[in-house]
Amino acid sequence: MSETTLAPTAETVATGADEASIYSKSNPYSATVLVNELLTGPQSEKETIHVEMELAEGMRYIPGDALGVIPSYRKEAVDEVLKALGFDGSEKVIDHSKAEITVREALTTKLGIGKLARGAVNQYAKLAGENVPAGLKALLGTENKAAAEEYVWGREFVDLVTDFPGVVKDPQELFGILQRLMPRMYSIASSQAAHPGQVHLTVRVVLYDAHGRKRQGVCSGMLGERAKVGDKLQVFLDENDNFRLPEDPNTPIIMIGPGTGIAPFRAFLEERQVRGAKGDNWLVFGDQRAASDYLYKDQFEGMQKSGFLTKLQTAFSRDQANKIYVQDRLREASDELFAWLERGAHFYVCGDASRMAKDVEQVLLESIAKGIKGTPEEAAAYLKTMKAQKRYQRDVY
């Protein structure tokens, strides 16, 4: 069993409950990977994984919280950047904390060399001074915003350096071009009451080809490709008081979680099951194909068969000619949805903010308007009251 550390290990001495609070973004806990398994089937267009880690004694989280994971870039990606820059990696630089490290370490754990931002292009051009290449100059200024957006799409820092070489003379200059590599936050997919001393994640591994290179998300790629059982990950807990189960365990809950948006609802259901909560539970899960993308199928269907999961709806968009999404399933159950709301149900949404969450809210408003036999304005007022009562909560991104 390997014992590889994937990011710098914080020096910690915490072993007990009183000391666990010292773990934070700046002082993460070095958690051992216990399980890392693929959830999606071979026919899936996605790679979604389930990761389990141990936590230090005294580290506590509540369903709805997130886990911060401190990422590092794979060696191949760093090697490509070093080659393009003309550095061997041993050159010394001063990092954000004023510590002296090698440029290889900086590009691995300190600086964002992944997804290229327009800001990095602008800073790179400033460094070139009067010798800005014509192609780079064509990406600068508000008048060239569209061209710059098109250029950065699907590209990384290595592409910029390869397309316009020779600009960076001193490796320290990289700290003025690139943003700091930040932790990635993942909704926790487990109840600590059900899994003492553990934390679980549901992660889609971002993999794609663009501009002639194979790319991967920095943190999801690390989790999917390099976080083997027995390895260490640098993590910290992050509270989310805006996404919480009802205080009254008898309150019904409705959960809409397509794709990896299912994560906090697995935690919600496990928590309510362990605690013996009597409130009804309604889950709507969606993805592309039932055969390959039904995450936690056995667990949820087992909860349904036992009667604990009152209502389970699924929407697999590619399993029929007409695409069906979670909002379509909600619309089909419009009357029942309103009846649950009238019983005081809390309504939760987790996942894509740009389309899914908006579509779900529209169906929710339609159901309310139909239920109260009112206008769209009256439905909006009903929903506003739900928000004020914290009965409508979203964890969207």
KACORDA-V60680 format. One record per residue. N is the residue number from 1. RES is the residue in three letters. D_CENTER is the distance of its C-alpha to the mean C-alpha in Angstrom with 2 decimals. Layout:
N_RES_D_CENTER ; N_RES_D_CENTER
This chain:
1_MET_27.76 ; 2_SER_26.20 ; 3_GLU_25.40 ; 4_THR_23.38 ; 5_THR_21.49 ; 6_LEU_18.60 ; 7_ALA_18.56 ; 8_PRO_21.34 ; 9_THR_22.39 ; 10_ALA_23.06 ; 11_GLU_26.55 ; 12_THR_26.40 ; 13_VAL_29.11 ; 14_ALA_27.47 ; 15_THR_28.50 ; 16_GLY_29.22 ; 17_ALA_27.72 ; 18_ASP_29.22 ; 19_GLU_27.77 ; 20_ALA_24.17 ; 21_SER_23.36 ; 22_ILE_23.94 ; 23_TYR_20.54 ; 24_SER_18.29 ; 25_LYS_16.25 ; 26_SER_19.64 ; 27_ASN_20.82 ; 28_PRO_18.14 ; 29_TYR_19.12 ; 30_SER_19.72 ; 31_ALA_18.41 ; 32_THR_19.93 ; 33_VAL_18.06 ; 34_LEU_19.95 ; 35_VAL_18.52 ; 36_ASN_16.47 ; 37_GLU_17.27 ; 38_LEU_16.61 ; 39_LEU_16.08 ; 40_THR_17.00 ; 41_GLY_20.66 ; 42_PRO_22.57 ; 43_GLN_22.97 ; 44_SER_19.32 ; 45_GLU_18.14 ; 46_LYS_14.67 ; 47_GLU_13.86 ; 48_THR_11.68 ; 49_ILE_12.24 ; 50_HIS_12.87 ; 51_VAL_13.09 ; 52_GLU_15.45 ; 53_MET_16.50 ; 54_GLU_19.45 ; 55_LEU_19.56 ; 56_ALA_22.60 ; 57_GLU_25.18 ; 58_GLY_24.67 ; 59_MET_20.90 ; 60_ARG_20.09 ; 61_TYR_17.18 ; 62_ILE_17.40 ; 63_PRO_15.49 ; 64_GLY_13.10 ; 65_ASP_12.23 ; 66_ALA_9.15 ; 67_LEU_9.51 ; 68_GLY_9.55 ; 69_VAL_10.06 ; 70_ILE_12.60 ; 71_PRO_12.60 ; 72_SER_15.79 ; 73_TYR_17.04 ; 74_ARG_19.09 ; 75_LYS_22.82 ; 76_GLU_23.56 ; 77_ALA_21.46 ; 78_VAL_23.11 ; 79_ASP_26.47 ; 80_GLU_26.23 ; 81_VAL_25.69 ; 82_LEU_28.48 ; 83_LYS_30.79 ; 84_ALA_30.25 ; 85_LEU_30.96 ; 86_GLY_33.93 ; 87_PHE_32.96 ; 88_ASP_33.34 ; 89_GLY_30.56 ; 90_SER_32.98 ; 91_GLU_33.63 ; 92_LYS_33.00 ; 93_VAL_30.87 ; 94_ILE_30.18 ; 95_ASP_26.53 ; 96_HIS_25.08 ; 97_SER_26.58 ; 98_LYS_29.94 ; 99_ALA_29.85 ; 100_GLU_31.38 ; 101_ILE_29.25 ; 102_THR_29.56 ; 103_VAL_28.03 ; 104_ARG_26.43 ; 105_GLU_24.61 ; 106_ALA_23.65 ; 107_LEU_22.17 ; 108_THR_20.37 ; 109_THR_18.81 ; 110_LYS_19.72 ; 111_LEU_19.44 ; 112_GLY_16.94 ; 113_ILE_18.75 ; 114_GLY_16.05 ; 115_LYS_15.45 ; 116_LEU_18.79 ; 117_ALA_19.27 ; 118_ARG_22.60 ; 119_GLY_23.12 ; 120_ALA_23.36 ; 121_VAL_25.84 ; 122_ASN_27.91 ; 123_GLN_28.07 ; 124_TYR_28.99 ; 125_ALA_31.73 ; 126_LYS_33.04 ; 127_LEU_33.47 ; 128_ALA_35.56 ; 129_GLY_37.90 ; 130_GLU_40.83 ; 131_ASN_39.98 ; 132_VAL_36.96 ; 133_PRO_37.07 ; 134_ALA_37.85 ; 135_GLY_34.73 ; 136_LEU_32.55 ; 137_LYS_34.70 ; 138_ALA_34.05 ; 139_LEU_30.37 ; 140_LEU_31.28 ; 141_GLY_32.11 ; 142_THR_31.21 ; 143_GLU_33.52 ; 144_ASN_31.45 ; 145_LYS_28.01 ; 146_ALA_27.69 ; 147_ALA_28.78 ; 148_ALA_26.35 ; 149_GLU_23.37 ; 150_GLU_24.65 ; 151_TYR_25.11 ; 152_VAL_21.69 ; 153_TRP_19.93 ; 154_GLY_18.71 ; 155_ARG_20.44 ; 156_GLU_19.76 ; 157_PHE_22.06 ; 158_VAL_24.19 ; 159_ASP_25.20 ; 160_LEU_26.41 ; 161_VAL_28.44 ; 162_THR_29.80 ; 163_ASP_30.83 ; 164_PHE_32.40 ; 165_PRO_33.49 ; 166_GLY_35.54 ; 167_VAL_34.05 ; 168_VAL_32.64 ; 169_LYS_35.68 ; 170_ASP_34.43 ; 171_PRO_31.09 ; 172_GLN_30.79 ; 173_GLU_30.41 ; 174_LEU_26.88 ; 175_PHE_25.78 ; 176_GLY_27.15 ; 177_ILE_25.34 ; 178_LEU_21.80 ; 179_GLN_19.21 ; 180_ARG_18.16 ; 181_LEU_15.30 ; 182_MET_12.77 ; 183_PRO_10.57 ; 184_ARG_6.80 ; 185_MET_5.58 ; 186_TYR_4.38 ; 187_SER_6.71 ; 188_ILE_9.80 ; 189_ALA_11.40 ; 190_SER_14.89 ; 191_SER_17.86 ; 192_GLN_19.59 ; 193_ALA_22.81 ; 194_ALA_22.34 ; 195_HIS_21.13 ; 196_PRO_22.94 ; 197_GLY_21.84 ; 198_GLN_18.61 ; 199_VAL_14.87 ; 200_HIS_12.91 ; 201_LEU_9.40 ; 202_THR_8.66 ; 203_VAL_6.94 ; 204_ARG_8.06 ; 205_VAL_9.98 ; 206_VAL_10.55 ; 207_LEU_14.36 ; 208_TYR_16.90 ; 209_ASP_20.41 ; 210_ALA_21.45 ; 211_HIS_24.74 ; 212_GLY_26.09 ; 213_ARG_23.41 ; 214_LYS_20.83 ; 215_ARG_17.41 ; 216_GLN_14.11 ; 217_GLY_10.78 ; 218_VAL_11.73 ; 219_CYS_9.35 ; 220_SER_8.51 ; 221_GLY_12.23 ; 222_MET_13.28 ; 223_LEU_11.88 ; 224_GLY_13.34 ; 225_GLU_16.51 ; 226_ARG_17.57 ; 227_ALA_16.38 ; 228_LYS_19.49 ; 229_VAL_20.91 ; 230_GLY_22.69 ; 231_ASP_20.70 ; 232_LYS_19.38 ; 233_LEU_15.95 ; 234_GLN_15.93 ; 235_VAL_13.91 ; 236_PHE_14.45 ; 237_LEU_13.95 ; 238_ASP_12.99 ; 239_GLU_14.83 ; 240_ASN_13.95 ; 241_ASP_17.45 ; 242_ASN_16.70 ; 243_PHE_15.18 ; 244_ARG_17.90 ; 245_LEU_20.21 ; 246_PRO_23.75 ; 247_GLU_26.16 ; 248_ASP_28.67 ; 249_PRO_27.82 ; 250_ASN_30.16 ; 251_THR_28.05 ; 252_PRO_26.70 ; 253_ILE_22.99 ; 254_ILE_21.50 ; 255_MET_17.86 ; 256_ILE_16.34 ; 257_GLY_13.21 ; 258_PRO_13.17 ; 259_GLY_11.20 ; 260_THR_8.10 ; 261_GLY_8.86 ; 262_ILE_11.51 ; 263_ALA_9.87 ; 264_PRO_11.38 ; 265_PHE_14.44 ; 266_ARG_15.24 ; 267_ALA_15.36 ; 268_PHE_17.48 ; 269_LEU_19.81 ; 270_GLU_20.33 ; 271_GLU_21.15 ; 272_ARG_23.56 ; 273_GLN_25.14 ; 274_VAL_25.84 ; 275_ARG_27.14 ; 276_GLY_29.35 ; 277_ALA_28.15 ; 278_LYS_30.49 ; 279_GLY_28.55 ; 280_ASP_27.81 ; 281_ASN_24.34 ; 282_TRP_23.29 ; 283_LEU_20.20 ; 284_VAL_19.37 ; 285_PHE_17.14 ; 286_GLY_17.05 ; 287_ASP_16.34 ; 288_GLN_18.76 ; 289_ARG_21.25 ; 290_ALA_22.29 ; 291_ALA_23.72 ; 292_SER_20.69 ; 293_ASP_17.52 ; 294_TYR_18.42 ; 295_LEU_15.83 ; 296_TYR_17.69 ; 297_LYS_20.77 ; 298_ASP_23.36 ; 299_GLN_21.90 ; 300_PHE_21.60 ; 301_GLU_24.93 ; 302_GLY_26.51 ; 303_MET_25.52 ; 304_GLN_27.03 ; 305_LYS_30.20 ; 306_SER_30.75 ; 307_GLY_30.67 ; 308_PHE_27.87 ; 309_LEU_25.47 ; 310_THR_27.84 ; 311_LYS_26.40 ; 312_LEU_23.98 ; 313_GLN_23.41 ; 314_THR_21.72 ; 315_ALA_21.39 ; 316_PHE_21.33 ; 317_SER_21.77 ; 318_ARG_23.50 ; 319_ASP_25.88 ; 320_GLN_28.52 ; 321_ALA_30.00 ; 322_ASN_28.60 ; 323_LYS_24.83 ; 324_ILE_23.85 ; 325_TYR_20.65 ; 326_VAL_19.58 ; 327_GLN_21.45 ; 328_ASP_24.52 ; 329_ARG_24.58 ; 330_LEU_24.45 ; 331_ARG_27.26 ; 332_GLU_29.30 ; 333_ALA_29.19 ; 334_SER_29.86 ; 335_ASP_32.83 ; 336_GLU_31.21 ; 337_LEU_28.15 ; 338_PHE_30.54 ; 339_ALA_32.55 ; 340_TRP_29.57 ; 341_LEU_28.85 ; 342_GLU_32.55 ; 343_ARG_32.25 ; 344_GLY_29.75 ; 345_ALA_26.53 ; 346_HIS_23.21 ; 347_PHE_20.84 ; 348_TYR_17.02 ; 349_VAL_14.49 ; 350_CYS_10.73 ; 351_GLY_8.99 ; 352_ASP_10.32 ; 353_ALA_12.32 ; 354_SER_14.69 ; 355_ARG_16.55 ; 356_MET_15.67 ; 357_ALA_15.55 ; 358_LYS_18.70 ; 359_ASP_20.44 ; 360_VAL_19.85 ; 361_GLU_21.26 ; 362_GLN_24.18 ; 363_VAL_25.04 ; 364_LEU_24.85 ; 365_LEU_27.30 ; 366_GLU_29.50 ; 367_SER_29.75 ; 368_ILE_30.67 ; 369_ALA_33.24 ; 370_LYS_34.77 ; 371_GLY_34.87 ; 372_ILE_36.56 ; 373_LYS_38.59 ; 374_GLY_37.60 ; 375_THR_36.62 ; 376_PRO_33.16 ; 377_GLU_33.85 ; 378_GLU_34.68 ; 379_ALA_31.51 ; 380_ALA_29.51 ; 381_ALA_31.50 ; 382_TYR_30.72 ; 383_LEU_26.96 ; 384_LYS_27.43 ; 385_THR_29.18 ; 386_MET_26.39 ; 387_LYS_23.95 ; 388_ALA_26.58 ; 389_GLN_26.87 ; 390_LYS_23.09 ; 391_ARG_23.43 ; 392_TYR_20.91 ; 393_GLN_17.42 ; 394_ARG_14.19 ; 395_ASP_10.54 ; 396_VAL_9.67 ; 397_TYR_7.89
